């Protein structure tokens, strides 16, 4: 995928070279079909299914193309067969609502999603989250299976209360033998998140860390890391 500073929102001369430099260092072929976006904007189950918000992809600041054309390129780039789209929210944050702060595949056919206690008609993030949930609940994956949805609550009283603070338990990083997850200082929801992730990833050690510094700049653990497949 090509990176253009989250749709030209930040300088990215060096950031845009990362994929090329990594590919060169590892002596790998660099595949480029022209798609522009960020890995946090799409989730894959590893069996041909992607989930994404249109707001991060079908948007002129990244891809001046139809959803059909963007979908074709995404599927081609990731070797997948189906995209489950939800609208998302454009223009409200630097990512245009990356899916990885709302919903993640924990296994083929199983999605973990973070939701507030109830929809808030005054909050576009809340409405979009429930809309994505309902779309996923009605969807089938690339193999025709309905998705099992696991809901995790968002923190109610995090340490940081800034409007721009990202407090997402699903923005975690899966690594060899473990899982690095955030905690936000809300004891009840921190514990519930730890219990849920430990149940969903029984063969991994789940470690929670204070990631407030990442949340204050609009991201999380998953935003700041990327899995590197075995070559």
C-alpha positions as CSV (number, residue, x, y, z in Angstrom):
1,X,0.0,0.0,0.0
2,X,1.2,3.5,-0.7
3,X,1.3,6.0,2.2
4,X,0.5,9.7,1.5
5,X,0.4,11.1,5.1
6,X,-3.1,10.1,5.9
7,X,-4.5,11.8,2.9
8,X,-1.9,14.7,2.9
9,X,-2.5,15.7,6.5
10,X,1.1,15.4,7.5
11,X,4.6,15.5,5.9
12,X,5.5,12.0,4.7
13,X,8.5,12.2,2.4
14,X,10.5,9.6,4.5
15,X,7.4,7.7,5.8
16,X,6.3,7.0,2.3
17,X,9.6,5.2,1.6
18,X,9.3,2.7,4.4
19,X,7.8,-0.2,2.3
20,X,10.4,0.3,-0.4
21,X,13.3,0.3,2.1
22,X,12.1,-2.8,4.0
23,X,11.6,-4.7,0.8
24,X,15.0,-3.8,-0.4
25,X,16.6,-4.8,2.9
26,X,14.9,-8.2,2.9
27,X,15.4,-8.7,-0.8
28,X,11.7,-8.9,-1.5
29,X,9.6,-8.0,-4.5
30,X,7.7,-4.8,-3.9
31,X,4.1,-5.2,-5.2
32,X,2.4,-1.9,-6.0
33,X,-1.0,-1.7,-7.7
34,X,-1.6,1.9,-6.9
35,X,-3.8,1.6,-3.8
36,X,-3.3,4.3,-1.2
37,X,-4.0,3.8,2.5
38,X,-2.8,2.5,5.8
39,X,-2.7,-1.1,7.2
40,X,-4.8,0.0,10.2
41,X,-7.6,0.8,7.8
42,X,-8.3,-2.8,6.8
43,X,-8.6,-6.1,8.8
44,X,-8.2,-9.5,7.3
45,X,-9.2,-13.0,8.6
46,X,-6.4,-14.7,6.7
47,X,-9.0,-16.7,4.7
48,X,-10.1,-14.2,2.1
49,X,-12.2,-11.7,4.0
50,X,-11.5,-8.1,4.7
51,X,-13.4,-5.5,6.7
52,X,-12.9,-1.8,6.3
53,X,-14.5,1.6,6.6
54,X,-15.2,3.3,3.3
55,X,-14.2,6.6,4.9
56,X,-10.5,5.5,5.0
57,X,-10.3,4.2,1.4
58,X,-13.1,5.5,-0.8
59,X,-12.1,9.1,-0.3
60,X,-10.4,11.6,-2.6
61,X,-7.5,12.4,-0.3
62,X,-6.3,8.8,-0.8
63,X,-8.0,7.1,-3.8
64,X,-9.9,9.2,-6.4
65,X,-11.8,6.2,-7.5
66,X,-15.1,4.3,-7.1
67,X,-15.7,1.9,-4.3
68,X,-15.6,-0.9,-6.9
69,X,-12.2,0.1,-8.1
70,X,-10.8,0.6,-4.6
71,X,-12.2,-2.8,-3.6
72,X,-10.6,-4.5,-6.7
73,X,-7.2,-3.1,-5.8
74,X,-7.5,-3.9,-2.1
75,X,-8.4,-7.5,-2.9
76,X,-5.6,-7.7,-5.4
77,X,-3.1,-6.3,-3.0
78,X,-4.0,-8.5,-0.1
79,X,-4.9,-11.7,-2.0
80,X,-8.5,-11.7,-0.6
81,X,-11.9,-12.4,-2.1
82,X,-14.4,-10.2,-0.3
83,X,-14.6,-6.9,1.5
84,X,-17.3,-6.1,4.1
85,X,-17.7,-2.4,3.9
86,X,-19.1,0.0,6.6
87,X,-19.4,3.7,6.0
88,X,-17.2,5.0,8.9
89,X,-16.6,8.7,9.5
90,X,-14.6,10.9,7.2
91,X,-12.8,14.0,8.3
92,X,-13.2,13.7,12.0
93,X,-9.7,12.4,12.8
94,X,-6.4,11.9,11.0
95,X,-7.2,8.3,9.9
96,X,-10.7,9.0,8.7
97,X,-11.8,6.2,11.1
98,X,-9.4,3.3,10.8
99,X,-11.2,0.0,11.4
100,X,-8.5,-1.3,13.8
101,X,-9.7,1.1,16.5
102,X,-13.2,-0.4,16.4
103,X,-13.2,-4.0,15.1
104,X,-10.7,-6.8,14.7
105,X,-10.7,-10.3,13.5
106,X,-9.6,-12.6,16.3
107,X,-10.1,-15.7,14.1
108,X,-11.8,-16.6,10.8
109,X,-15.5,-16.0,11.3
110,X,-15.1,-14.1,14.7
111,X,-14.9,-10.3,15.1
112,X,-14.2,-8.4,18.3
113,X,-15.8,-4.9,18.4
114,X,-15.7,-2.1,21.0
115,X,-19.0,-0.3,21.6
116,X,-20.3,2.3,24.1
117,X,-23.1,1.2,26.3
118,X,-25.7,2.7,23.9
119,X,-25.8,4.8,20.8
120,X,-25.5,8.6,21.3
121,X,-27.4,10.5,18.6
122,X,-25.2,13.5,19.2
123,X,-22.0,11.5,18.7
124,X,-21.1,10.5,15.1
125,X,-18.4,8.1,16.4
126,X,-21.0,6.2,18.5
127,X,-23.5,6.1,15.6
128,X,-20.9,4.8,13.2
129,X,-19.7,2.2,15.6
130,X,-23.2,0.7,16.0
131,X,-23.7,0.9,12.3
132,X,-20.6,-1.1,11.6
133,X,-21.7,-3.6,14.3
134,X,-25.0,-4.1,12.6
135,X,-23.5,-4.5,9.2
136,X,-21.0,-7.1,10.5
137,X,-23.8,-8.9,12.3
138,X,-25.7,-9.3,9.0
139,X,-22.7,-10.2,6.9
140,X,-21.1,-13.4,5.8
141,X,-17.4,-13.9,5.1
142,X,-15.7,-15.0,1.9
143,X,-16.6,-18.7,2.7
144,X,-20.3,-17.9,3.3
145,X,-20.1,-18.1,7.1
146,X,-22.0,-15.7,9.3
147,X,-19.7,-13.7,11.6
148,X,-19.7,-14.3,15.4
149,X,-19.5,-10.9,17.0
150,X,-17.9,-10.4,20.4
151,X,-18.6,-7.0,22.0
152,X,-16.2,-5.3,24.4
153,X,-17.2,-2.1,26.3
154,X,-15.3,1.1,25.8
155,X,-13.7,2.7,28.9
156,X,-16.0,5.0,30.8
157,X,-13.5,6.8,33.0
158,X,-10.1,6.8,31.3
159,X,-7.2,8.7,32.7
160,X,-7.2,11.0,29.7
161,X,-10.5,12.7,28.9
162,X,-9.4,14.8,25.8
163,X,-11.9,14.8,23.0
164,X,-9.1,13.6,20.6
165,X,-7.9,10.8,22.8
166,X,-8.2,7.3,21.3
167,X,-9.2,4.8,24.0
168,X,-9.6,1.5,22.1
169,X,-9.1,-1.9,23.7
170,X,-9.2,-3.5,20.3
171,X,-6.1,-1.6,19.1
172,X,-3.8,-4.3,20.3
173,X,-0.7,-6.0,18.9
174,X,-0.4,-9.7,18.4
175,X,3.2,-11.0,18.6
176,X,5.0,-14.3,19.0
177,X,3.4,-16.0,22.0
178,X,1.8,-12.9,23.3
179,X,-0.6,-10.0,22.9
180,X,0.2,-6.4,23.9
181,X,-3.1,-4.6,24.9
182,X,-3.8,-1.1,26.3
183,X,-5.2,-0.2,29.6
184,X,-6.7,3.2,30.3
185,X,-7.2,3.5,34.1
186,X,-10.8,2.5,34.2
187,X,-10.5,-0.5,36.5
188,X,-13.7,-2.2,35.6
189,X,-13.4,-2.0,31.8
190,X,-9.6,-2.7,31.9
191,X,-10.3,-5.9,33.8
192,X,-13.1,-6.9,31.4
193,X,-10.8,-6.2,28.4
194,X,-8.1,-8.4,29.9
195,X,-10.5,-11.2,30.6
196,X,-12.0,-11.0,27.1
197,X,-8.7,-10.9,25.3
198,X,-7.3,-13.8,27.4
199,X,-10.4,-15.9,26.6
200,X,-10.2,-15.1,22.9
201,X,-6.4,-15.8,22.7
202,X,-6.0,-18.7,25.2
203,X,-2.6,-19.7,23.9
204,X,-1.0,-16.2,24.3
205,X,0.1,-14.2,27.3
206,X,-1.9,-11.0,27.3
207,X,0.0,-8.1,28.8
208,X,-1.7,-4.7,29.4
209,X,0.3,-1.5,29.2
210,X,-0.3,2.2,29.7
211,X,-0.5,3.5,26.1
212,X,-1.9,6.9,26.9
213,X,1.0,8.7,25.0
214,X,-0.2,6.9,21.8
215,X,-3.8,7.6,22.4
216,X,-3.1,11.3,22.8
217,X,-1.7,11.5,19.3
218,X,-4.7,9.6,17.8
219,X,-3.5,6.0,17.8
220,X,-2.7,2.9,19.8
221,X,-0.4,-0.1,20.0
222,X,-1.6,-1.6,16.7
223,X,-1.2,1.8,15.0
224,X,2.4,2.0,16.1
225,X,3.5,-1.5,15.1
226,X,3.2,-3.9,12.2
227,X,3.4,-7.7,12.1
228,X,6.3,-8.9,9.9
229,X,5.4,-12.2,8.2
230,X,8.0,-15.0,8.2
231,X,9.9,-14.9,4.9
